[in-house]
Amino acid sequence: MSEPDRPVDPAGGSAAASRHPGRLRPLLALASLLPLALGAGALATIDPPALTTVERALTSAEAGGARLWCPGPLDPPQEALGAGSDADLAVVPPSPAVDVRTVALEPTSSLLFGRISGSETRLEEDGTVRSPSVTAYGEDEQPLVVPTVSRDLGASVHTVSGAEDTLQVQATGSEGGRPVADSVQTTVTTQGDYRSLSMSRCLPTATSASFLGVSTQRGSSSQLVLRNPGDRPATAAVQVWTADGPAAMAGRSQVVVAPRTEQRILLESIVPGHDQVGVAVEVIGAPLAMHVQATQREGLTPGGAEILGPLDAASREIVVPGVRNDQSAPTLVLANSQGEDTTATVTVLGTAGALPDAGLEDIEIPAGAVVAIPLEGLPQGDHAVRVDAAGPVHAVVRSEVTAPDLPGDTIGSPVDFALAAPAPALRTHAVAALPAGGPAGHLSLIATQDTQLTLVPIGADGSAAEPLTLELSEDAVQLVPVTELQVGTAAAAGVALVPEVPGVLHASWVQQQSDGAEGQLLSVLPVPLVPDTAEAVRVRLAE
């Protein structure tokens, strides 16, 4: 008998296989692993590749040249210049001209070490001596045709005289880095309604600024000027301080400054009738060039003008050199921008040290308020003011010089005022450009401990006079007149300061010059710190 045919599974297997599926599954699983095992064996016979070390890029970024923005000429509000229909009562506008002097030194210049040592080894390929380049640009951003003068000392001097423009200054080291530079603008009006002298520093753009000591009383005008030189918009948050505390800004606290435009804010339109006010600005977006312009008149009598740059950050320890006592007592102005009340002690310093009868203790400065304190009973001459506060504060000192009475029964004695700002404690060296308006004024020095100072006068041609060494006594004001800072037969265009002990010396330049008649004009500018940009910043590129 033949064996019956076995049924066939529809899937293609036999019926027996379909009846006993568990017997085949282990075999199938084993078969499926065979290719993997063979592959693993093949891989095991291949040597593993060598490990590769990933090197992260390491480079350095050095500070580039300095781009500085000058405030420009004194520019009163147009309504202040209007005369109505009576030409005899027309206001005489201030001088539209400015002088700008820039002194720039190579960071390796011997002048910054208190020595005069020329270099014949640091030459360009064409044989010229390496020195910083300085270029001034007008509002149209076109360079002015003004030569930069230098010698073999690594110092360059650039002087612009009588420019009726708002200038920018570019100072660049010989190798593309940032030089040790200072740029000072001077504007002088010798007669008329805005008779005044103002020194201002040309500065980089910034995202915050504080100003103090300007008036919004009748006859006074104070303008906050916000200039955006960039291609991005900026929003400035503005707060005004008064003797009564922070002002209610009433929708004026946010100011949008479009690219390449300027906004002017009349402070008297926000807080009229205040003898002294302060301003704080915080910027979001593009950094701004900022200054405050203050002018004063009492009836038909000129009261002076100033163009003020931003103050340094609030501090518990402040030193203000260059305080003048002429015919009226100077006024100390303190501002507390913090949220808590604080107190301060004030010491007035003269050429013989502290004046015991002029000191003040436990001055109360409410939160957000401005406090003005007349400094009565000081002897004639130069002084310095030291403020020691329990919390960070701002401070300036207002000084005045008075000229003889003008002809006429309705015009009194013209006045010019200066607002002396705190001077930072100088580190290893500093450089100060001196006004281009002519030989006048003096350096006012004050040290918080006995020390020695080396001064190197720098000429308008980039040369230098022999260093001058001074011994300074603690808390004693010492003056260095411009006649002691001669370079040959000419007045110095700048001066390098090299203190023996870092962090104890404060200095300001006091410019007091004739108005061309019988009066004096006054302005004060502190000697600035050298920014910490000499060393390269190391940059590591990470994953």
Secondary structure, DSSP 4 states (H G I P E B T S, - for coil): -PPPPPPB-TTSSBHHHHH-GGGTHHHHHHHHHHHHHHHHHHHHTSPPPPP-PPPPPEEEE----EEEE---S----HHHH--TT-GGGPPPPPP--EEEEEEEE-TT-GGGGT-----SSSB-TTSPBP--EEEEE-TTSPBP----EE-SSSEEEEEEEEE-S--EEEEE-TTSS--EEEEEEEEEE-SSTT-EEEEEE-B--BSEEEEEEE--STTEEEEEEEEE-SSS-EEEEEEEEETTEE---TT-SEEEE-TTEEEEEEGGGTSTT-S-EEEEEEEEES-BEEEEEEEEEETTEEEEEEEEPPPPPPEEEEEEEEEEESSS--EEEEE--SSS-EEEEEEEEETTEE-GGG-EEEEEE-TTBEEEEE-TTPPSEEEEEEEEEEEEEEEEEEEEEEPPPPSSSS----EEEEEEPP-PPP-S-EEEEPPTT-S--EEEEEESS-EEEEEEEE-TTS-BPPPEEEEE-BT--EEEEGGGSEETTEE-SEEEEEESSTTSEEEEEEEEEE-SSS-EEEEEEEPPPPPS-SSPEEEE---
